[in-house]
């Protein structure tokens, strides 16, 4: 594990690493799916889940993880906290996105688009 250069970076690494695991669990993502989305290997994801590995603050994987956490939060709002509803939305075809969201978020532009879509929809519900 790389050592963060400051207490702030260490705190950010711990918080985002834990939040990513929570978001992945809520969304029903297995290690290889999560790794594909955030640019880590399945082994790194397994180590992340076991708290043997932390995301490096400012890295590409760290930034993609923040997007996935935002997706999870917005989807939680849209599904009224129902994990099964959120998972069904993620894994089924979406006409407005012209794709299954799980397939779209494997690409960076798709992840950004899905986050923007969900955050917009969530803002309309509040």
N, CA, C and O atoms as a GROMACS GRO file, in nm:
protein
  504
    1UNK      N    1   0.084  -0.117   0.000
    1UNK     CA    2   0.000   0.000   0.000
    1UNK      C    3   0.089   0.123   0.000
    1UNK      O    4   0.185   0.130   0.076
    2UNK      N    5   0.057   0.219  -0.085
    2UNK     CA    6   0.130   0.345  -0.087
    2UNK      C    7   0.092   0.427   0.035
    2UNK      O    8  -0.024   0.428   0.076
    3UNK      N    9   0.187   0.494   0.092
    3UNK     CA   10   0.161   0.576   0.209
    3UNK      C   11   0.116   0.716   0.167
    3UNK      O   12   0.190   0.783   0.094
    4UNK      N   13  -0.002   0.762   0.210
    4UNK     CA   14  -0.045   0.897   0.179
    4UNK      C   15   0.052   0.998   0.238
    4UNK      O   16   0.114   0.972   0.341
    5UNK      N   17   0.064   1.113   0.172
    5UNK     CA   18   0.165   1.210   0.213
    5UNK      C   19   0.117   1.304   0.323
    5UNK      O   20   0.197   1.382   0.374
    6UNK      N   21  -0.008   1.299   0.361
    6UNK     CA   22  -0.057   1.385   0.469
    6UNK      C   23  -0.171   1.317   0.542
    6UNK      O   24  -0.229   1.220   0.495
    7UNK      N   25  -0.202   1.372   0.662
    7UNK     CA   26  -0.314   1.319   0.738
    7UNK      C   27  -0.445   1.336   0.662
    7UNK      O   28  -0.533   1.251   0.669
    8UNK      N   29  -0.459   1.447   0.589
    8UNK     CA   30  -0.579   1.471   0.510
    8UNK      C   31  -0.595   1.364   0.402
    8UNK      O   32  -0.703   1.309   0.384
    9UNK      N   33  -0.486   1.334   0.331
    9UNK     CA   34  -0.492   1.233   0.227
    9UNK      C   35  -0.522   1.095   0.286
    9UNK      O   36  -0.596   1.017   0.226
   10UNK      N   37  -0.465   1.067   0.403
   10UNK     CA   38  -0.493   0.940   0.468
   10UNK      C   39  -0.640   0.930   0.505
   10UNK      O   40  -0.704   0.828   0.482
   11UNK      N   41  -0.694   1.037   0.564
   11UNK     CA   42  -0.836   1.039   0.600
   11UNK      C   43  -0.924   1.023   0.478
   11UNK      O   44  -1.020   0.945   0.480
   12UNK      N   45  -0.893   1.096   0.371
   12UNK     CA   46  -0.970   1.086   0.247
   12UNK      C   47  -0.963   0.944   0.191
   12UNK      O   48  -1.064   0.891   0.145
   13UNK      N   49  -0.846   0.884   0.194
   13UNK     CA   50  -0.829   0.748   0.143
   13UNK      C   51  -0.913   0.649   0.222
   13UNK      O   52  -0.976   0.561   0.164
   14UNK      N   53  -0.913   0.662   0.352
   14UNK     CA   54  -0.990   0.571   0.438
   14UNK      C   55  -1.140   0.590   0.413
   14UNK      O   56  -1.214   0.492   0.396
   15UNK      N   57  -1.185   0.714   0.412
   15UNK     CA   58  -1.328   0.743   0.396
   15UNK      C   59  -1.379   0.695   0.261
   15UNK      O   60  -1.482   0.627   0.254
   16UNK      N   61  -1.309   0.730   0.154
   16UNK     CA   62  -1.356   0.691   0.021
   16UNK      C   63  -1.345   0.540   0.001
   16UNK      O   64  -1.432   0.481  -0.063
   17UNK      N   65  -1.241   0.478   0.054
   17UNK     CA   66  -1.228   0.332   0.042
   17UNK      C   67  -1.345   0.262   0.109
   17UNK      O   68  -1.403   0.169   0.052
   18UNK      N   69  -1.380   0.304   0.230
   18UNK     CA   70  -1.493   0.243   0.302
   18UNK      C   71  -1.625   0.272   0.232
   18UNK      O   72  -1.710   0.184   0.219
   19UNK      N   73  -1.642   0.395   0.187
   19UNK     CA   74  -1.766   0.432   0.119
   19UNK      C   75  -1.783   0.356  -0.012
   19UNK      O   76  -1.895   0.318  -0.048
   20UNK      N   77  -1.674   0.333  -0.082
   20UNK     CA   78  -1.680   0.257  -0.207
   20UNK      C   79  -1.728   0.115  -0.182
   20UNK      O   80  -1.814   0.065  -0.254
   21UNK      N   81  -1.674   0.051  -0.081
   21UNK     CA   82  -1.716  -0.086  -0.048
   21UNK      C   83  -1.864  -0.088  -0.011
   21UNK      O   84  -1.938  -0.177  -0.053
   22UNK      N   85  -1.907   0.009   0.067
   22UNK     CA   86  -2.049   0.018   0.103
   22UNK      C   87  -2.138   0.039  -0.017
   22UNK      O   88  -2.244  -0.024  -0.028
   23UNK      N   89  -2.097   0.128  -0.107
   23UNK     CA   90  -2.175   0.155  -0.228
   23UNK      C   91  -2.183   0.030  -0.315
   23UNK      O   92  -2.290  -0.004  -0.366
   24UNK      N   93  -2.072  -0.039  -0.331
   24UNK     CA   94  -2.070  -0.161  -0.412
   24UNK      C   95  -2.162  -0.267  -0.353
   24UNK      O   96  -2.233  -0.336  -0.426
   25UNK      N   97  -2.160  -0.282  -0.222
   25UNK     CA   98  -2.246  -0.379  -0.157
   25UNK      C   99  -2.393  -0.342  -0.177
   25UNK      O  100  -2.476  -0.428  -0.206
   26UNK      N  101  -2.425  -0.214  -0.161
   26UNK     CA  102  -2.562  -0.168  -0.179
   26UNK      C  103  -2.611  -0.193  -0.322
   26UNK      O  104  -2.727  -0.229  -0.344
   27UNK      N  105  -2.521  -0.173  -0.418
   27UNK     CA  106  -2.557  -0.190  -0.558
   27UNK      C  107  -2.549  -0.335  -0.605
   27UNK      O  108  -2.592  -0.366  -0.717
   28UNK      N  109  -2.496  -0.424  -0.522
   28UNK     CA  110  -2.486  -0.564  -0.559
   28UNK      C  111  -2.374  -0.593  -0.658
   28UNK      O  112  -2.384  -0.686  -0.738
   29UNK      N  113  -2.269  -0.514  -0.655
   29UNK     CA  114  -2.157  -0.533  -0.747
   29UNK      C  115  -2.057  -0.633  -0.690
   29UNK      O  116  -2.018  -0.623  -0.574
   30UNK      N  117  -2.017  -0.728  -0.772
   30UNK     CA  118  -1.912  -0.822  -0.731
   30UNK      C  119  -1.776  -0.761  -0.765
   30UNK      O  120  -1.768  -0.660  -0.835
   31UNK      N  121  -1.670  -0.822  -0.714
   31UNK     CA  122  -1.537  -0.762  -0.724
   31UNK      C  123  -1.494  -0.729  -0.866
   31UNK      O  124  -1.440  -0.621  -0.890
   32UNK      N  125  -1.516  -0.820  -0.961
   32UNK     CA  126  -1.470  -0.792  -1.097
   32UNK      C  127  -1.549  -0.678  -1.161
   32UNK      O  128  -1.494  -0.601  -1.239
   33UNK      N  129  -1.679  -0.667  -1.129
   33UNK     CA  130  -1.759  -0.555  -1.181
   33UNK      C  131  -1.709  -0.423  -1.122
   33UNK      O  132  -1.689  -0.326  -1.195
   34UNK      N  133  -1.691  -0.421  -0.993
   34UNK     CA  134  -1.643  -0.300  -0.926
   34UNK      C  135  -1.506  -0.261  -0.978
   34UNK      O  136  -1.481  -0.144  -1.005
   35UNK      N  137  -1.418  -0.358  -0.992
   35UNK     CA  138  -1.284  -0.331  -1.043
   35UNK      C  139  -1.286  -0.270  -1.182
   35UNK      O  140  -1.210  -0.178  -1.211
   36UNK      N  141  -1.372  -0.322  -1.268
   36UNK     CA  142  -1.384  -0.267  -1.404
   36UNK      C  143  -1.428  -0.122  -1.400
   36UNK      O  144  -1.378  -0.040  -1.477
   37UNK      N  145  -1.522  -0.090  -1.312
   37UNK     CA  146  -1.575   0.046  -1.305
   37UNK      C  147  -1.471   0.145  -1.253
   37UNK      O  148  -1.460   0.255  -1.306
   38UNK      N  149  -1.396   0.108  -1.151
   38UNK     CA  150  -1.303   0.203  -1.089
   38UNK      C  151  -1.157   0.181  -1.128
   38UNK      O  152  -1.069   0.250  -1.077
   39UNK      N  153  -1.132   0.086  -1.217
   39UNK     CA  154  -0.996   0.069  -1.268
   39UNK      C  155  -0.901  -0.004  -1.176
   39UNK      O  156  -0.782   0.028  -1.172
   40UNK      N  157  -0.952  -0.101  -1.102
   40UNK     CA  158  -0.868  -0.182  -1.015
   40UNK      C  159  -0.889  -0.329  -1.048
   40UNK      O  160  -0.991  -0.367  -1.106
   41UNK      N  161  -0.792  -0.412  -1.013
   41UNK     CA  162  -0.806  -0.555  -1.034
   41UNK      C  163  -0.900  -0.614  -0.928
   41UNK      O  164  -0.924  -0.553  -0.824
   42UNK      N  165  -0.951  -0.732  -0.957
   42UNK     CA  166  -1.036  -0.801  -0.860
   42UNK      C  167  -0.959  -0.829  -0.731
   42UNK      O  168  -1.016  -0.826  -0.622
   43UNK      N  169  -0.830  -0.856  -0.743
   43UNK     CA  170  -0.746  -0.879  -0.624
   43UNK      C  171  -0.734  -0.752  -0.539
   43UNK      O  172  -0.739  -0.758  -0.416
   44UNK      N  173  -0.718  -0.638  -0.607
   44UNK     CA  174  -0.711  -0.511  -0.533
   44UNK      C  175  -0.844  -0.482  -0.464
   44UNK      O  176  -0.846  -0.431  -0.352
   45UNK      N  177  -0.954  -0.513  -0.531
   45UNK     CA  178  -1.086  -0.492  -0.470
   45UNK      C  179  -1.102  -0.583  -0.348
   45UNK      O  180  -1.152  -0.539  -0.245
   46UNK      N  181  -1.059  -0.708  -0.359
   46UNK     CA  182  -1.066  -0.799  -0.245
   46UNK      C  183  -0.984  -0.746  -0.128
   46UNK      O  184  -1.026  -0.754  -0.013
   47UNK      N  185  -0.867  -0.693  -0.157
   47UNK     CA  186  -0.782  -0.634  -0.053
   47UNK      C  187  -0.847  -0.509   0.006
   47UNK      O  188  -0.837  -0.484   0.126
   48UNK      N  189  -0.913  -0.432  -0.078
   48UNK     CA  190  -0.986  -0.313  -0.032
   48UNK      C  191  -1.097  -0.354   0.064
   48UNK      O  192  -1.115  -0.292   0.169
   49UNK      N  193  -1.170  -0.458   0.028
   49UNK     CA  194  -1.278  -0.507   0.115
   49UNK      C  195  -1.224  -0.557   0.249
   49UNK      O  196  -1.291  -0.544   0.352
   50UNK      N  197  -1.104  -0.614   0.248
   50UNK     CA  198  -1.042  -0.667   0.371
   50UNK      C  199  -0.962  -0.561   0.446
   50UNK      O  200  -0.895  -0.591   0.545
   51UNK      N  201  -0.968  -0.438   0.398
   51UNK     CA  202  -0.896  -0.323   0.458
   51UNK      C  203  -0.745  -0.343   0.457
   51UNK      O  204  -0.675  -0.294   0.546
   52UNK      N  205  -0.695  -0.415   0.356
   52UNK     CA  206  -0.551  -0.434   0.338
   52UNK      C  207  -0.496  -0.340   0.232
   52UNK      O  208  -0.376  -0.338   0.207
   53UNK      N  209  -0.584  -0.263   0.171
   53UNK     CA  210  -0.550  -0.173   0.060
   53UNK      C  211  -0.639  -0.050   0.070
   53UNK      O  212  -0.758  -0.061   0.100
   54UNK      N  213  -0.580   0.067   0.045
   54UNK     CA  214  -0.657   0.192   0.041
   54UNK      C  215  -0.640   0.256  -0.095
   54UNK      O  216  -0.534   0.247  -0.158
   55UNK      N  217  -0.744   0.321  -0.140
   55UNK     CA  218  -0.734   0.402  -0.261
   55UNK      C  219  -0.638   0.518  -0.233
   55UNK      O  220  -0.632   0.569  -0.122
   56UNK      N  221  -0.564   0.558  -0.334
   56UNK     CA  222  -0.471   0.670  -0.320
   56UNK      C  223  -0.545   0.798  -0.356
   56UNK      O  224  -0.596   0.812  -0.467
   57UNK      N  225  -0.550   0.891  -0.262
   57UNK     CA  226  -0.618   1.018  -0.285
   57UNK      C  227  -0.563   1.084  -0.411
   57UNK      O  228  -0.442   1.095  -0.429
   58UNK      N  229  -0.654   1.128  -0.498
   58UNK     CA  230  -0.615   1.195  -0.621
   58UNK      C  231  -0.590   1.104  -0.739
   58UNK      O  232  -0.573   1.152  -0.851
   59UNK      N  233  -0.588   0.972  -0.717
   59UNK     CA  234  -0.565   0.880  -0.828
   59UNK      C  235  -0.692   0.867  -0.913
   59UNK      O  236  -0.800   0.907  -0.872
   60UNK      N  237  -0.675   0.812  -1.031
   60UNK     CA  238  -0.790   0.790  -1.120
   60UNK      C  239  -0.893   0.700  -1.052
   60UNK      O  240  -1.013   0.729  -1.058
   61UNK      N  241  -0.849   0.594  -0.988
   61UNK     CA  242  -0.941   0.503  -0.919
   61UNK      C  243  -1.015   0.573  -0.807
   61UNK      O  244  -1.133   0.546  -0.783
   62UNK      N  245  -0.948   0.662  -0.738
   62UNK     CA  246  -1.009   0.741  -0.630
   62UNK      C  247  -1.120   0.829  -0.688
   62UNK      O  248  -1.230   0.833  -0.633
   63UNK      N  249  -1.092   0.898  -0.797
   63UNK     CA  250  -1.189   0.986  -0.860
   63UNK      C  251  -1.309   0.909  -0.914
   63UNK      O  252  -1.423   0.952  -0.898
   64UNK      N  253  -1.284   0.794  -0.978
   64UNK     CA  254  -1.393   0.711  -1.028
   64UNK      C  255  -1.476   0.655  -0.912
   64UNK      O  256  -1.597   0.640  -0.925
   65UNK      N  257  -1.411   0.626  -0.802
   65UNK     CA  258  -1.482   0.578  -0.683
   65UNK      C  259  -1.578   0.683  -0.630
   65UNK      O  260  -1.690   0.652  -0.590
   66UNK      N  261  -1.534   0.808  -0.630
   66UNK     CA  262  -1.623   0.916  -0.586
   66UNK      C  263  -1.746   0.923  -0.675
   66UNK      O  264  -1.858   0.941  -0.626
   67UNK      N  265  -1.727   0.908  -0.805
   67UNK     CA  266  -1.842   0.908  -0.896
   67UNK      C  267  -1.937   0.791  -0.866
   67UNK      O  268  -2.059   0.809  -0.865
   68UNK      N  269  -1.882   0.674  -0.841
   68UNK     CA  270  -1.967   0.558  -0.811
   68UNK      C  271  -2.041   0.578  -0.678
   68UNK      O  272  -2.156   0.536  -0.666
   69UNK      N  273  -1.978   0.639  -0.582
   69UNK     CA  274  -2.044   0.669  -0.453
   69UNK      C  275  -2.158   0.768  -0.476
   69UNK      O  276  -2.266   0.752  -0.419
   70UNK      N  277  -2.135   0.869  -0.558
   70UNK     CA  278  -2.241   0.964  -0.592
   70UNK      C  279  -2.357   0.893  -0.661
   70UNK      O  280  -2.474   0.922  -0.633
   71UNK      N  281  -2.326   0.801  -0.752
   71UNK     CA  282  -2.429   0.723  -0.820
   71UNK      C  283  -2.512   0.647  -0.717
   71UNK      O  284  -2.635   0.648  -0.721
   72UNK      N  285  -2.445   0.581  -0.625
   72UNK     CA  286  -2.514   0.503  -0.523
   72UNK      C  287  -2.605   0.590  -0.437
   72UNK      O  288  -2.717   0.551  -0.407
   73UNK      N  289  -2.557   0.707  -0.399
   73UNK     CA  290  -2.638   0.798  -0.316
   73UNK      C  291  -2.762   0.846  -0.392
   73UNK      O  292  -2.872   0.846  -0.337
   74UNK      N  293  -2.744   0.888  -0.517
   74UNK     CA  294  -2.856   0.936  -0.596
   74UNK      C  295  -2.956   0.825  -0.624
   74UNK      O  296  -3.077   0.848  -0.621
   75UNK      N  297  -2.907   0.705  -0.651
   75UNK     CA  298  -2.996   0.592  -0.677
   75UNK      C  299  -3.071   0.554  -0.550
   75UNK      O  300  -3.186   0.510  -0.557
   76UNK      N  301  -3.009   0.569  -0.434
   76UNK     CA  302  -3.074   0.543  -0.307
   76UNK      C  303  -3.192   0.639  -0.288
   76UNK      O  304  -3.299   0.598  -0.241
   77UNK      N  305  -3.174   0.765  -0.325
   77UNK     CA  306  -3.283   0.863  -0.317
   77UNK      C  307  -3.396   0.823  -0.412
   77UNK      O  308  -3.513   0.821  -0.374
   78UNK      N  309  -3.360   0.792  -0.536
   78UNK     CA  310  -3.462   0.756  -0.636
   78UNK      C  311  -3.538   0.629  -0.600
   78UNK      O  312  -3.656   0.617  -0.633
   79UNK      N  313  -3.473   0.536  -0.534
   79UNK     CA  314  -3.537   0.408  -0.502
   79UNK      C  315  -3.595   0.408  -0.361
   79UNK      O  316  -3.639   0.304  -0.311
   80UNK      N  317  -3.595   0.524  -0.296
   80UNK     CA  318  -3.648   0.538  -0.159
   80UNK      C  319  -3.582   0.441  -0.063
   80UNK      O  320  -3.646   0.389   0.028
   81UNK      N  321  -3.452   0.416  -0.084
   81UNK     CA  322  -3.376   0.330   0.006
   81UNK      C  323  -3.397   0.181  -0.015
   81UNK      O  324  -3.347   0.100   0.063
   82UNK      N  325  -3.471   0.144  -0.117
   82UNK     CA  326  -3.497   0.002  -0.144
   82UNK      C  327  -3.385  -0.056  -0.229
   82UNK      O  328  -3.378  -0.031  -0.349
   83UNK      N  329  -3.296  -0.134  -0.168
   83UNK     CA  330  -3.180  -0.189  -0.238
   83UNK      C  331  -3.219  -0.276  -0.357
   83UNK      O  332  -3.153  -0.272  -0.461
   84UNK      N  333  -3.326  -0.354  -0.344
   84UNK     CA  334  -3.368  -0.441  -0.456
   84UNK      C  335  -3.416  -0.358  -0.574
   84UNK      O  336  -3.393  -0.395  -0.690
   85UNK      N  337  -3.484  -0.247  -0.547
   85UNK     CA  338  -3.529  -0.158  -0.654
   85UNK      C  339  -3.408  -0.094  -0.722
   85UNK      O  340  -3.402  -0.085  -0.844
   86UNK      N  341  -3.312  -0.050  -0.642
   86UNK     CA  342  -3.190   0.011  -0.697
   86UNK      C  343  -3.114  -0.089  -0.784
   86UNK      O  344  -3.068  -0.053  -0.893
   87UNK      N  345  -3.100  -0.210  -0.738
   87UNK     CA  346  -3.029  -0.313  -0.816
   87UNK      C  347  -3.103  -0.345  -0.946
   87UNK      O  348  -3.041  -0.363  -1.050
   88UNK      N  349  -3.235  -0.352  -0.937
   88UNK     CA  350  -3.315  -0.379  -1.057
   88UNK      C  351  -3.295  -0.267  -1.159
   88UNK      O  352  -3.282  -0.294  -1.279
   89UNK      N  353  -3.292  -0.142  -1.113
   89UNK     CA  354  -3.271  -0.029  -1.204
   89UNK      C  355  -3.133  -0.040  -1.269
   89UNK      O  356  -3.118  -0.018  -1.389
   90UNK      N  357  -3.034  -0.074  -1.190
   90UNK     CA  358  -2.897  -0.080  -1.240
   90UNK      C  359  -2.877  -0.190  -1.344
   90UNK      O  360  -2.802  -0.170  -1.440
   91UNK      N  361  -2.942  -0.302  -1.327
   91UNK     CA  362  -2.916  -0.418  -1.412
   91UNK      C  363  -3.017  -0.438  -1.527
   91UNK      O  364  -3.006  -0.534  -1.603
   92UNK      N  365  -3.114  -0.349  -1.539
   92UNK     CA  366  -3.212  -0.361  -1.646
   92UNK      C  367  -3.198  -0.248  -1.747
   92UNK      O  368  -3.144  -0.142  -1.716
   93UNK      N  369  -3.246  -0.274  -1.867
   93UNK     CA  370  -3.239  -0.176  -1.976
   93UNK      C  371  -3.307  -0.046  -1.935
   93UNK      O  372  -3.412  -0.046  -1.871
   94UNK      N  373  -3.245   0.066  -1.974
   94UNK     CA  374  -3.302   0.197  -1.947
   94UNK      C  375  -3.315   0.270  -2.080
   94UNK      O  376  -3.215   0.301  -2.144
   95UNK      N  377  -3.437   0.297  -2.121
   95UNK     CA  378  -3.461   0.362  -2.250
   95UNK      C  379  -3.399   0.501  -2.258
   95UNK      O  380  -3.347   0.539  -2.363
   96UNK      N  381  -3.405   0.578  -2.150
   96UNK     CA  382  -3.350   0.713  -2.151
   96UNK      C  383  -3.198   0.712  -2.166
   96UNK      O  384  -3.140   0.803  -2.226
   97UNK      N  385  -3.133   0.611  -2.112
   97UNK     CA  386  -2.987   0.600  -2.124
   97UNK      C  387  -2.946   0.518  -2.246
   97UNK      O  388  -2.829   0.515  -2.282
   98UNK      N  389  -3.044   0.452  -2.308
   98UNK     CA  390  -3.020   0.366  -2.425
   98UNK      C  391  -2.918   0.255  -2.394
   98UNK      O  392  -2.838   0.218  -2.480
   99UNK      N  393  -2.923   0.204  -2.273
   99UNK     CA  394  -2.829   0.099  -2.230
   99UNK      C  395  -2.874   0.048  -2.095
   99UNK      O  396  -2.960   0.108  -2.030
  100UNK      N  397  -2.817  -0.062  -2.053
  100UNK     CA  398  -2.830  -0.102  -1.913
  100UNK      C  399  -2.732  -0.016  -1.836
  100UNK      O  400  -2.615  -0.008  -1.876
  101UNK      N  401  -2.772   0.047  -1.727
  101UNK     CA  402  -2.679   0.131  -1.653
  101UNK      C  403  -2.551   0.057  -1.612
  101UNK      O  404  -2.443   0.116  -1.615
  102UNK      N  405  -2.560  -0.071  -1.576
  102UNK     CA  406  -2.440  -0.147  -1.538
  102UNK      C  407  -2.340  -0.154  -1.652
  102UNK      O  408  -2.220  -0.155  -1.629
  103UNK      N  409  -2.390  -0.160  -1.776
  103UNK     CA  410  -2.300  -0.162  -1.891
  103UNK      C  411  -2.243  -0.023  -1.918
  103UNK      O  412  -2.126  -0.009  -1.953
  104UNK      N  413  -2.326   0.078  -1.903
  104UNK     CA  414  -2.282   0.216  -1.929
  104UNK      C  415  -2.171   0.258  -1.833
  104UNK      O  416  -2.075   0.324  -1.874
  105UNK      N  417  -2.182   0.221  -1.706
  105UNK     CA  418  -2.087   0.271  -1.606
  105UNK      C  419  -1.951   0.202  -1.613
  105UNK      O  420  -1.861   0.236  -1.537
  106UNK      N  421  -1.936   0.107  -1.702
  106UNK     CA  422  -1.804   0.045  -1.723
  106UNK      C  423  -1.711   0.138  -1.801
  106UNK      O  424  -1.589   0.118  -1.803
  107UNK      N  425  -1.770   0.238  -1.864
  107UNK     CA  426  -1.692   0.340  -1.937
  107UNK      C  427  -1.698   0.469  -1.856
  107UNK      O  428  -1.799   0.498  -1.793
  108UNK      N  429  -1.591   0.547  -1.859
  108UNK     CA  430  -1.589   0.671  -1.782
  108UNK      C  431  -1.700   0.765  -1.826
  108UNK      O  432  -1.770   0.820  -1.742
  109UNK      N  433  -1.718   0.783  -1.958
  109UNK     CA  434  -1.823   0.874  -2.004
  109UNK      C  435  -1.961   0.822  -1.965
  109UNK      O  436  -2.050   0.900  -1.935
  110UNK      N  437  -1.978   0.691  -1.965
  110UNK     CA  438  -2.104   0.633  -1.923
  110UNK      C  439  -2.130   0.653  -1.775
  110UNK      O  440  -2.243   0.681  -1.735
  111UNK      N  441  -2.026   0.638  -1.693
  111UNK     CA  442  -2.038   0.662  -1.549
  111UNK      C  443  -2.078   0.806  -1.523
  111UNK      O  444  -2.167   0.833  -1.442
  112UNK      N  445  -2.012   0.899  -1.590
  112UNK     CA  446  -2.043   1.041  -1.574
  112UNK      C  447  -2.188   1.068  -1.616
  112UNK      O  448  -2.260   1.139  -1.547
  113UNK      N  449  -2.230   1.012  -1.729
  113UNK     CA  450  -2.366   1.032  -1.778
  113UNK      C  451  -2.470   0.976  -1.682
  113UNK      O  452  -2.572   1.040  -1.655
  114UNK      N  453  -2.446   0.857  -1.631
  114UNK     CA  454  -2.543   0.795  -1.539
  114UNK      C  455  -2.551   0.874  -1.408
  114UNK      O  456  -2.660   0.892  -1.354
  115UNK      N  457  -2.438   0.920  -1.357
  115UNK     CA  458  -2.439   1.002  -1.235
  115UNK      C  459  -2.518   1.130  -1.260
  115UNK      O  460  -2.601   1.168  -1.177
  116UNK      N  461  -2.493   1.196  -1.371
  116UNK     CA  462  -2.565   1.321  -1.402
  116UNK      C  463  -2.715   1.294  -1.413
  116UNK      O  464  -2.796   1.371  -1.361
  117UNK      N  465  -2.752   1.187  -1.481
  117UNK     CA  466  -2.893   1.150  -1.496
  117UNK      C  467  -2.957   1.127  -1.360
  117UNK      O  468  -3.063   1.182  -1.331
  118UNK      N  469  -2.894   1.045  -1.277
  118UNK     CA  470  -2.951   1.013  -1.146
  118UNK      C  471  -2.958   1.134  -1.054
  118UNK      O  472  -3.058   1.154  -0.984
  119UNK      N  473  -2.854   1.215  -1.054
  119UNK     CA  474  -2.855   1.333  -0.967
  119UNK      C  475  -2.962   1.432  -1.012
  119UNK      O  476  -3.026   1.496  -0.928
  120UNK      N  477  -2.982   1.444  -1.142
  120UNK     CA  478  -3.090   1.530  -1.191
  120UNK      C  479  -3.225   1.476  -1.147
  120UNK      O  480  -3.309   1.550  -1.096
  121UNK      N  481  -3.246   1.346  -1.166
  121UNK     CA  482  -3.374   1.285  -1.128
  121UNK      C  483  -3.395   1.293  -0.976
  121UNK      O  484  -3.506   1.319  -0.930
  122UNK      N  485  -3.289   1.272  -0.900
  122UNK     CA  486  -3.300   1.279  -0.754
  122UNK      C  487  -3.335   1.421  -0.709
  122UNK      O  488  -3.412   1.440  -0.615
  123UNK      N  489  -3.278   1.521  -0.777
  123UNK     CA  490  -3.308   1.661  -0.740
  123UNK      C  491  -3.455   1.696  -0.765
  123UNK      O  492  -3.509   1.783  -0.698
  124UNK      N  493  -3.518   1.629  -0.861
  124UNK     CA  494  -3.658   1.654  -0.890
  124UNK      C  495  -3.749   1.593  -0.784
  124UNK      O  496  -3.863   1.637  -0.767
  125UNK      N  497  -3.699   1.493  -0.712
  125UNK     CA  498  -3.780   1.425  -0.610
  125UNK      C  499  -3.777   1.498  -0.476
  125UNK      O  500  -3.863   1.475  -0.391
  126UNK      N  501  -3.681   1.586  -0.458
  126UNK     CA  502  -3.667   1.652  -0.326
  126UNK      C  503  -3.748   1.777  -0.316
  126UNK      O  504  -3.746   1.843  -0.212
   0.00000   0.00000   0.00000
